[in-house]
Amino acid sequence: MDQTEYRNDLKIHYWEKYKKTPIDSPERWQDYIEKFLPHELALACTREPPRLPSTSREALIMLAGHSLEPLLQSVCAWKPTKKILLLLNDFYGTNLRGGDWGSFVADLIIQLFEKNPKLKALAKTPEIVCTVLKSHKPEEVFRQVRKEVIDLVKDYTHKQVVLDITGGKKSMVAGAYLLGAYADIDISYVDFDDDAYEPEFNRPYGDACYIQILENPYKLFGLREWQQAERLYEQYAFRNARELVENLRRNTEQFFTDGEKQAAEKLMEALKIYELWENADYTGALKDYVVSQSKPTPIKASATNQNNNAPKPNQPQFVMPTAVQELSDWPHAEKEKSAGDAGAQLLRQITKLQTGREQQGQVDLPKSLYLTTDNLLIYARDELAKIYRLIKRNEDYRSALLRAASLHEVLCRSRLFILKRLRRITKNPPLRSEQDVFNFFTRLGMWQTNTILKSVNASLQEKSYTLNRSDPAGTPPLIIEEWIADGFKMADLPDLRNNAIHFCLSVTKKLAQAAFRIAKMNFDNFRDFWAEHGVQTKTAIAFDVSAVSWETLCRECGIDFLPPARKS
């Protein structure tokens, strides 16, 4: 039977014949299954490109409406081998309930498997389960059927489950579509060519049918992964966020414009800069930031004016943390170097950071981090923020304690150099060079350092040094306190740190919090009473110690294709 014969026969012997017949007439549907459906599928298969799926599925979920022709076509097209889940309304007319309609449709599907040659060739008729939906609201559809769908996915995997939404009401379709996207399964519907509708009967000719598969929007645009990248960013897991964005860019690039691809690359660069900053590679972060700044700003995907699309070089972007902007001489080793060369480079730079000179045995104390107190404040404030995040976000209490103790020690040692600069402390016998001064103070243990600092407001004569209450310039007394947090004393912090380094100690949250609070009290005291007596080169210090918000970062990088987060 050719197309013309089929269509004439369909109009006279099916549409006209059964136009006043109830929808649950067995004769009507038996006629359709035996006389018309086989021709529709045969004619559809002759068209190019292919209109029906080439492989079967193990499970088919269907929304059953009043018109069963597309539903039966979908069963033949997908050839489910193990299970069919029918989702039904509660009512299908005055005298037809959802459960009764479901039983009727299930019987038709069984007949279809008995009479259609391709379905009959399957090992057995699949199990048919009918679920009557209590509500048409999308959220209720989602909640009621979620477990059944998830169980299907667990039994047959995502690739073997398909959801057909052809027959449902609009509200049911919305809920089912949400469910399909949530479960990450294929969503399909039966459609027809635009010119295949018969206006007299307001119906499409079945031979013009084709199966349309709807892409899961979450999968298509990687929305779940973008949300995960945002969560990782907010947890300061910048490397993981960057790697996720890289995978997203590579796997979904066919759906994005050149400008959107450039924006994703810009975002990866920004995440790399933040990664270096979080790992205290301030120098490396600044180098990458300068390179990033010199590149053209990505073309906005939403821009339509060609002149507006022109890249604008050196356009300001997000503000980097203060430590990246100000600590450009921080120890840094190129990743291309061997371990030996990188280690030697770092040791030279650490020596310069501490002594002011890169050459061993040479000291320029005014350039030392211990005396350039504005730089020390920037470093300390940045480090405090990282320690806080280790506790709050990462729950890495051991690392937090180690870093808090190290920061505490650096701030205490800086005070010794400030005392020497103010001539408040003298060595017995006198120190002859800056190298001797540096060696003396850096080799003092924390117990001796604490003894000196706790006596700073009094005159003290010891065997190896003398403390003077005031210097010739009449500098006011410098305040040092005995800091205690939750019963934990600052004098115990260095010992606990040393033992945590050499032994595998389990550090509790309260210990880490106490160490942080001691380091914070130390910082506050240093900032308020000591820093002004060091070598200061900056008129004002900003303390930007956090990454910008994800929304700001995306905007500055040109990421304008993601839907904004809904405000609660």
C-alpha positions as CSV (number, residue, x, y, z in Angstrom):
1,M,0.0,0.0,0.0
2,D,1.4,3.3,-1.0
3,Q,0.9,6.6,0.8
4,T,-2.1,7.8,-1.2
5,E,-3.9,4.5,-0.7
6,Y,-3.1,4.4,3.0
7,R,-4.3,8.0,3.6
8,N,-7.6,7.5,1.7
9,D,-8.2,4.3,3.5
10,L,-7.4,5.9,6.9
11,K,-9.9,8.7,6.3
12,I,-12.8,6.5,5.2
13,H,-12.3,3.3,7.2
14,Y,-10.9,4.7,10.4
15,W,-11.4,8.4,11.1
16,E,-14.9,8.6,9.5
17,K,-15.9,5.2,10.7
18,Y,-15.0,5.8,14.4
19,K,-15.4,9.5,14.8
20,K,-18.4,9.0,17.1
21,T,-17.1,5.9,18.8
22,P,-16.1,6.0,22.5
23,I,-12.3,6.0,23.1
24,D,-12.5,2.7,24.9
25,S,-14.0,0.8,21.9
26,P,-12.0,-2.4,21.5
27,E,-13.1,-2.7,17.8
28,R,-11.6,0.7,17.0
29,W,-8.2,0.0,18.4
30,Q,-8.1,-3.6,17.1
31,D,-8.7,-2.2,13.6
32,Y,-5.9,0.4,14.1
33,I,-3.4,-2.1,15.4
34,E,-4.1,-4.7,12.6
35,K,-4.9,-2.5,9.5
36,F,-3.3,0.9,9.8
37,L,-0.4,0.9,12.3
38,P,1.8,-1.5,10.3
39,H,1.5,0.6,7.1
40,E,2.3,3.8,9.0
41,L,5.5,2.3,10.4
42,A,6.5,0.8,7.0
43,L,6.0,4.1,5.2
44,A,7.8,6.1,7.9
45,C,10.8,3.7,7.6
46,T,11.1,4.5,3.9
47,R,11.7,8.2,4.5
48,E,15.1,9.8,4.9
49,P,16.7,10.7,7.2
50,P,15.6,7.8,9.5
51,R,12.6,8.7,11.6
52,L,12.5,5.9,14.1
53,P,15.2,4.8,16.6
54,S,17.5,2.1,15.4
55,T,17.9,0.4,18.8
56,S,15.4,-0.9,21.4
57,R,15.3,0.0,25.1
58,E,14.8,-2.1,28.1
59,A,12.3,0.2,29.8
60,L,9.8,2.7,28.4
61,I,7.9,5.3,30.5
62,M,4.8,6.8,28.8
63,L,2.2,9.4,29.5
64,A,-1.2,8.0,28.4
65,G,-3.7,10.5,27.1
66,H,-6.9,10.1,25.1
67,S,-5.2,9.6,21.7
68,L,-3.5,6.3,21.7
69,E,-2.1,6.2,18.1
70,P,1.2,8.0,19.0
71,L,1.5,5.9,22.1
72,L,1.2,2.7,20.1
73,Q,3.6,4.1,17.5
74,S,6.1,4.8,20.3
75,V,5.9,1.3,21.7
76,C,6.7,-0.1,18.2
77,A,9.5,2.4,17.7
78,W,11.3,1.8,21.0
79,K,10.4,-2.0,21.3
80,P,10.8,-2.1,25.1
81,T,12.1,-5.5,26.2
82,K,11.5,-5.6,29.9
83,K,9.2,-3.0,31.3
84,I,6.6,-0.4,30.4
85,L,5.5,2.2,33.0
86,L,2.2,3.9,32.1
87,L,1.5,7.2,33.8
88,L,-2.2,8.0,33.8
89,N,-4.7,10.8,34.7
90,D,-7.3,10.1,37.4
91,F,-10.2,10.7,35.0
92,Y,-10.6,10.3,31.2
93,G,-14.2,11.4,30.9
94,T,-17.4,11.2,33.0
95,N,-17.5,7.4,33.2
96,L,-13.8,6.4,32.7
97,R,-11.4,6.3,35.6
98,G,-7.6,6.3,35.2
99,G,-7.2,2.7,36.5
100,D,-9.8,1.4,34.0
101,W,-8.1,3.3,31.1
102,G,-4.8,2.0,32.2
103,S,-6.0,-1.6,32.1
104,F,-7.5,-1.1,28.7
105,V,-4.3,0.5,27.3
106,A,-2.2,-2.3,28.8
107,D,-4.4,-4.9,27.1
108,L,-3.9,-3.1,23.7
109,I,-0.1,-3.1,24.2
110,I,-0.2,-6.9,24.9
111,Q,-2.2,-7.3,21.6
112,L,0.3,-5.2,19.9
113,F,3.2,-7.5,21.0
114,E,1.2,-10.5,19.9
115,K,0.4,-9.2,16.4
116,N,3.3,-6.9,15.4
117,P,6.1,-9.0,13.8
118,K,9.0,-7.1,15.2
119,L,7.6,-7.0,18.7
120,K,6.5,-10.6,18.5
121,A,10.1,-11.5,17.7
122,L,11.2,-10.3,21.2
123,A,11.7,-12.9,23.8
124,K,8.6,-12.0,25.8
125,T,6.1,-9.3,26.4
126,P,7.5,-6.7,28.8
127,E,5.9,-6.2,32.2
128,I,3.4,-3.4,32.1
129,V,2.8,-1.2,35.3
130,C,0.1,1.4,35.5
131,T,0.4,4.4,37.9
132,V,-2.5,6.7,38.3
133,L,-1.3,10.2,39.2
134,K,-3.1,11.9,42.0
135,S,-2.4,15.4,40.8
136,H,-1.4,17.0,37.5
137,K,0.8,19.6,39.1
138,P,4.3,19.3,37.9
139,E,5.8,19.1,41.4
140,E,3.3,16.4,42.4
141,V,4.0,14.4,39.3
142,F,7.7,14.7,40.1
143,R,7.3,13.6,43.7
144,Q,4.9,10.7,43.0
145,V,6.8,9.0,40.2
146,R,10.4,9.8,41.2
147,K,11.1,6.6,43.1
148,E,9.6,4.4,40.3
149,V,11.8,6.1,37.7
150,I,14.9,6.0,39.8
151,D,14.3,2.3,40.4
152,L,14.1,1.8,36.7
153,V,17.4,3.6,36.2
154,K,19.0,1.5,38.9
155,D,17.7,-1.7,37.3
156,Y,18.4,-0.9,33.6
157,T,20.9,2.0,33.6
158,H,20.3,5.5,32.2
159,K,20.9,4.6,28.6
160,Q,18.2,1.8,28.7
161,V,15.3,3.9,29.9
162,V,13.4,6.4,27.8
163,L,10.5,8.7,28.8
164,D,7.8,9.4,26.1
165,I,5.8,12.6,26.9
166,T,3.6,12.6,23.8
167,G,0.2,11.8,25.4
168,G,0.2,13.8,28.6
169,K,-1.5,17.1,29.6
170,K,0.8,20.1,29.6
171,S,1.1,20.1,33.4
172,M,1.9,16.4,33.4
173,V,4.5,16.9,30.6
174,A,6.2,19.6,32.7
175,G,6.5,17.4,35.7
176,A,7.7,14.4,33.6
177,Y,10.2,16.6,31.8
178,L,11.6,17.7,35.2
179,L,11.8,14.1,36.2
180,G,13.6,13.0,33.0
181,A,16.1,15.8,33.4
182,Y,16.6,14.9,37.1
183,A,17.1,11.2,36.3
184,D,19.2,11.9,33.3
185,I,17.3,9.7,30.9
186,D,16.3,10.3,27.3
187,I,13.0,12.1,26.8
188,S,11.1,11.5,23.5
189,Y,7.8,12.4,21.8
190,V,6.1,11.4,18.6
191,D,5.8,14.3,16.2
192,F,4.5,14.7,12.6
193,D,5.5,16.7,9.5
194,D,3.8,20.1,9.4
195,D,2.1,19.4,6.1
196,A,0.7,16.0,7.3
197,Y,-2.3,17.3,9.2
198,E,-5.8,16.6,7.7
199,P,-7.9,19.7,8.4
200,E,-11.2,17.9,8.0
201,F,-10.5,15.6,10.9
202,N,-7.9,17.8,12.6
203,R,-5.5,14.8,12.8
204,P,-2.1,14.0,11.5
205,Y,-1.4,11.1,9.1
206,G,0.5,8.5,10.9
207,D,2.9,7.7,8.1
208,A,4.5,11.2,8.6
209,C,5.4,10.4,12.2
210,Y,8.9,10.6,13.6
211,I,10.5,10.1,17.1
212,Q,12.0,13.3,18.4
213,I,14.5,13.0,21.3
214,L,14.8,16.0,23.5
215,E,18.2,16.8,24.9
216,N,18.4,17.0,28.7
217,P,19.2,20.7,29.3
218,Y,21.3,19.9,32.3
219,K,23.3,17.5,30.2
220,L,23.3,19.6,27.0
221,F,24.8,22.7,28.6
222,G,26.5,21.0,31.6
223,L,24.3,22.9,34.0
224,R,24.9,20.4,36.8
225,E,28.6,20.7,36.3
226,W,28.5,24.5,36.2
227,Q,26.6,24.4,39.5
228,Q,29.3,22.0,40.9
229,A,32.0,24.4,39.7
230,E,30.3,27.2,41.6
231,R,30.2,25.1,44.7
232,L,33.9,24.2,44.4
233,Y,34.7,27.8,43.9
234,E,32.9,28.8,47.0
235,Q,34.8,26.2,48.9
236,Y,38.1,27.6,47.5
237,A,38.8,24.4,45.7
238,F,40.0,26.4,42.7
239,R,42.0,23.6,41.0
240,N,39.0,21.2,41.0
241,A,36.8,24.0,39.8
242,R,39.2,24.9,37.0
243,E,39.5,21.2,35.9
244,L,35.7,20.9,35.8
245,V,35.3,24.1,33.7
246,E,38.0,22.7,31.3
247,N,36.0,19.5,30.9
248,L,32.8,21.5,30.4
249,R,34.4,23.7,27.7
250,R,35.7,20.6,25.9
251,N,32.6,18.5,26.1
252,T,30.0,21.2,25.3
253,E,31.9,23.5,23.0
254,Q,29.7,22.7,20.0
255,F,26.8,24.5,21.7
256,F,28.6,27.7,22.4
257,T,29.8,30.7,20.3
258,D,33.4,31.7,19.9
259,G,32.9,34.5,22.4
260,E,31.5,32.1,25.0
261,K,34.4,29.8,24.5
262,Q,36.8,32.7,25.1
263,A,34.9,33.6,28.2
264,A,35.3,30.0,29.5
265,E,39.1,30.2,28.9
266,K,39.2,33.5,30.7
267,L,37.4,31.9,33.6
268,M,39.9,29.1,33.7
269,E,42.8,31.6,33.8
270,A,41.2,33.4,36.7
271,L,40.7,30.1,38.6
272,K,44.4,29.3,38.0
273,I,45.4,32.7,39.4
274,Y,43.2,32.0,42.5
275,E,44.7,28.5,42.8
276,L,48.3,30.0,42.9
277,W,47.2,32.6,45.4
278,E,45.6,30.0,47.7
279,N,48.9,28.0,47.6
280,A,50.8,31.2,48.6
281,D,52.4,31.5,45.2
282,Y,51.8,35.3,45.1
283,T,54.5,35.9,42.5
284,G,53.2,33.2,40.1
285,A,49.6,34.5,40.6
286,L,50.7,38.1,39.8
287,K,52.6,37.0,36.6
288,D,49.5,35.1,35.4
289,Y,47.3,38.0,36.3
290,V,49.4,40.5,34.3
291,V,49.3,38.2,31.3
292,S,45.5,37.7,31.6
293,Q,45.0,41.5,31.8
294,S,46.8,42.0,28.6
295,K,44.5,39.8,26.6
296,P,41.3,41.1,24.9
297,T,38.1,40.8,26.9
298,P,35.9,38.0,25.6
299,I,33.1,39.1,23.2
300,K,29.8,39.1,25.0
301,A,27.5,36.4,23.7
302,S,24.6,38.7,24.1
303,A,26.2,41.5,22.0
304,T,24.6,42.1,18.7
305,N,26.3,45.3,17.5
306,Q,29.4,44.5,15.5
307,N,31.2,47.5,16.9
308,N,30.5,46.5,20.4
309,N,31.9,43.1,19.7
310,A,35.4,44.4,19.2
311,P,37.8,43.1,21.9
312,K,39.0,45.7,24.3
313,P,42.5,45.2,25.5
314,N,43.6,45.9,29.1
315,Q,40.0,46.2,30.3
316,P,39.9,46.1,34.1
317,Q,38.8,42.8,35.6
318,F,38.2,41.5,39.1
319,V,40.3,42.8,41.9
320,M,42.9,40.3,43.1
321,P,43.7,39.7,46.8
322,T,46.0,42.3,48.3
323,A,48.8,39.7,48.8
324,V,49.0,39.0,45.1
325,Q,49.2,42.7,44.2
326,E,51.7,43.7,46.9
327,L,53.9,40.6,47.6
328,S,55.5,40.4,44.2
329,D,58.8,39.2,45.5
330,W,57.4,36.2,47.4
331,P,59.4,32.9,47.0
332,H,58.4,31.3,43.7
333,A,59.8,28.5,41.6
334,E,59.0,27.8,38.0
335,K,57.2,24.5,37.6
336,E,59.5,23.6,34.6
337,K,62.5,23.4,36.9
338,S,63.7,20.1,38.3
339,A,63.1,19.4,42.0
340,G,66.7,20.2,42.8
341,D,66.7,23.5,40.9
342,A,63.3,24.5,42.3
343,G,64.4,23.7,45.8
344,A,67.6,25.8,45.4
345,Q,65.7,28.7,43.9
346,L,63.1,28.7,46.8
347,L,65.8,28.6,49.4
348,R,67.6,31.6,47.8
349,Q,64.4,33.5,47.7
350,I,63.4,32.6,51.3
351,T,66.8,33.8,52.4
352,K,66.2,37.1,50.6
353,L,62.7,37.4,52.2
354,Q,64.2,37.0,55.6
355,T,67.5,38.8,55.3
356,G,66.8,41.4,52.6
357,R,69.6,39.9,50.4
358,E,69.6,36.8,48.3
359,Q,73.3,36.0,48.8
360,Q,74.0,33.8,51.8
361,G,76.0,35.7,54.5
362,Q,74.7,39.1,53.5
363,V,72.0,41.0,55.3
364,D,70.0,44.1,54.6
365,L,67.6,44.2,57.6
366,P,65.5,47.2,56.5
367,K,64.4,45.1,53.5
368,S,63.7,42.0,55.6
369,L,60.1,40.9,55.9
370,Y,60.6,41.0,59.7
371,L,61.1,44.8,59.5
372,T,59.0,45.8,56.4
373,T,55.9,45.6,58.6
374,D,53.4,46.7,56.0
375,N,54.3,43.7,53.9
376,L,54.2,41.5,57.0
377,L,50.7,42.8,57.8
378,I,49.5,41.9,54.3
379,Y,51.0,38.5,54.5
380,A,49.7,37.9,58.0
381,R,46.2,39.0,57.3
382,D,46.0,36.9,54.1
383,E,47.3,33.9,56.1
384,L,44.8,34.4,58.9
385,A,42.0,34.2,56.3
386,K,43.4,31.0,54.9
387,I,43.7,29.5,58.4
388,Y,40.1,30.4,59.0
389,R,39.0,28.7,55.8
390,L,41.0,25.5,56.7
391,I,38.9,25.3,59.8
392,K,35.5,26.5,58.5
393,R,35.4,25.0,55.0
394,N,38.0,22.2,54.9
395,E,37.9,20.9,58.5
396,D,41.6,20.5,58.2
397,Y,42.4,21.2,61.8
398,R,46.0,19.9,61.8
399,S,47.0,22.2,58.9
400,A,45.2,25.1,60.5
401,L,47.1,24.6,63.8
402,L,50.5,24.3,62.0
403,R,50.0,27.5,60.0
404,A,48.6,29.4,63.0
405,A,51.6,28.5,65.1
406,S,54.0,29.4,62.3
407,L,52.3,32.8,61.8
408,H,52.4,33.4,65.5
409,E,56.2,32.7,65.5
410,V,56.9,35.0,62.6
411,L,55.0,37.9,64.3
412,C,56.8,37.4,67.6
413,R,60.2,37.2,65.8
414,S,59.5,40.4,64.0
415,R,59.0,42.2,67.3
416,L,62.6,41.3,68.2
417,F,63.9,43.1,65.1
418,I,61.7,46.1,65.9
419,L,63.1,46.2,69.4
420,K,66.7,46.2,68.0
421,R,65.7,48.9,65.5
422,L,64.4,51.1,68.4
423,R,67.5,50.3,70.4
424,R,65.4,48.8,73.1
425,I,67.4,45.6,73.2
426,T,71.2,45.2,73.1
427,K,73.3,42.1,73.0
428,N,75.9,41.2,75.5
429,P,78.6,41.4,74.2
430,P,77.4,43.9,71.4
431,L,76.7,42.5,68.0
432,R,79.1,43.7,65.3
433,S,77.1,43.3,62.1
434,E,73.6,42.9,60.8
435,Q,74.4,39.3,60.1
436,D,75.1,38.8,63.8
437,V,71.8,40.5,64.7
438,F,69.9,38.3,62.2
439,N,71.6,35.1,63.4
440,F,71.0,35.9,67.1
441,F,67.3,36.6,66.8
442,T,66.4,33.9,64.3
443,R,68.2,31.3,66.5
444,L,66.4,32.2,69.7
445,G,63.8,29.6,70.7
446,M,60.2,30.6,71.2
447,W,60.7,30.2,75.0
448,Q,63.4,32.8,75.0
449,T,61.5,35.0,72.6
450,N,58.4,34.9,74.8
451,T,60.6,35.8,77.8
452,I,61.9,38.9,76.1
453,L,58.5,40.0,74.8
454,K,56.7,39.5,78.1
455,S,59.4,41.8,79.7
456,V,59.3,44.5,77.0
457,N,57.7,47.1,79.2
458,A,60.4,46.7,81.9
459,S,64.2,47.0,82.1
460,L,65.8,43.6,82.1
461,Q,69.4,42.6,82.4
462,E,70.2,39.0,81.2
463,K,73.5,37.3,80.6
464,S,73.2,37.5,76.8
465,Y,71.1,40.7,76.3
466,T,69.8,43.8,78.0
467,L,66.3,45.3,77.6
468,N,65.9,49.0,78.0
469,R,62.5,50.4,79.0
470,S,62.7,53.4,76.7
471,D,65.0,54.4,73.9
472,P,66.6,57.8,73.5
473,A,63.8,59.1,71.2
474,G,61.3,58.5,73.9
475,T,59.3,55.8,72.1
476,P,56.2,54.8,74.1
477,P,56.1,51.4,75.7
478,L,55.3,48.6,73.4
479,I,52.5,46.3,74.6
480,I,52.8,42.5,74.6
481,E,50.3,40.2,76.2
482,E,49.9,36.6,77.3
483,W,47.3,35.4,74.9
484,I,45.0,32.5,76.0
485,A,42.1,31.0,74.0
486,D,39.7,28.5,75.5
487,G,42.2,27.7,78.2
488,F,45.0,27.1,75.7
489,K,48.1,29.3,76.3
490,M,50.2,30.8,73.6
491,A,53.4,29.4,75.3
492,D,52.1,25.9,74.5
493,L,51.4,26.6,70.8
494,P,55.0,26.2,69.6
495,D,55.5,22.9,71.4
496,L,52.3,21.5,70.1
497,R,53.2,22.6,66.6
498,N,56.6,20.9,66.8
499,N,55.1,17.6,68.0
500,A,52.4,17.8,65.3
501,I,55.1,18.1,62.7
502,H,57.1,15.1,63.9
503,F,54.3,12.9,65.0
504,C,50.9,12.0,63.5
505,L,48.8,13.9,66.1
506,S,45.0,14.2,65.8
507,V,44.2,17.9,66.2
508,T,40.7,18.7,67.4
509,K,38.5,21.5,66.1
510,K,38.7,23.4,69.4
511,L,42.5,23.2,69.4
512,A,42.6,24.6,65.8
513,Q,40.2,27.3,66.7
514,A,42.2,28.3,69.8
515,A,45.4,28.4,67.7
516,F,43.7,30.7,65.2
517,R,42.4,33.0,67.9
518,I,45.9,33.3,69.5
519,A,47.3,34.1,66.0
520,K,44.6,36.6,65.5
521,M,45.2,38.3,68.9
522,N,48.9,38.4,68.1
523,F,48.1,40.0,64.7
524,D,45.8,42.6,66.3
525,N,48.4,43.5,68.9
526,F,51.2,43.7,66.2
527,R,49.1,45.9,64.0
528,D,48.0,48.3,66.8
529,F,51.3,48.7,68.7
530,W,54.3,47.4,66.8
531,A,53.9,47.8,63.0
532,E,54.3,51.5,62.9
533,H,57.9,51.1,64.3
534,G,59.0,49.0,61.4
535,V,60.0,50.1,57.9
536,Q,56.9,51.2,56.2
537,T,56.7,51.9,52.5
538,K,52.9,52.1,51.9
539,T,50.7,55.0,52.8
540,A,47.6,52.8,53.2
541,I,47.0,49.0,53.2
542,A,44.0,47.3,51.8
543,F,43.2,43.9,53.1
544,D,41.4,42.0,50.3
545,V,41.8,38.5,51.5
546,S,38.9,36.7,49.7
547,A,38.0,35.7,46.2
548,V,35.3,37.7,44.5
549,S,31.8,36.2,44.4
550,W,31.2,33.6,41.7
551,E,28.6,36.0,40.1
552,T,31.2,38.8,39.9
553,L,33.9,36.5,38.5
554,C,31.6,35.2,35.8
555,R,30.5,38.7,34.8
556,E,34.1,40.0,34.6
557,C,35.2,37.0,32.6
558,G,32.3,37.4,30.1
559,I,30.4,34.4,31.2
560,D,26.9,35.6,30.4
561,F,25.3,32.4,29.1
562,L,24.6,30.8,32.6
563,P,21.2,31.4,34.2
564,P,21.6,33.5,37.3
565,A,21.0,31.8,40.7
566,R,17.5,32.4,42.0
567,K,17.3,34.7,45.0
568,S,15.5,33.1,48.0
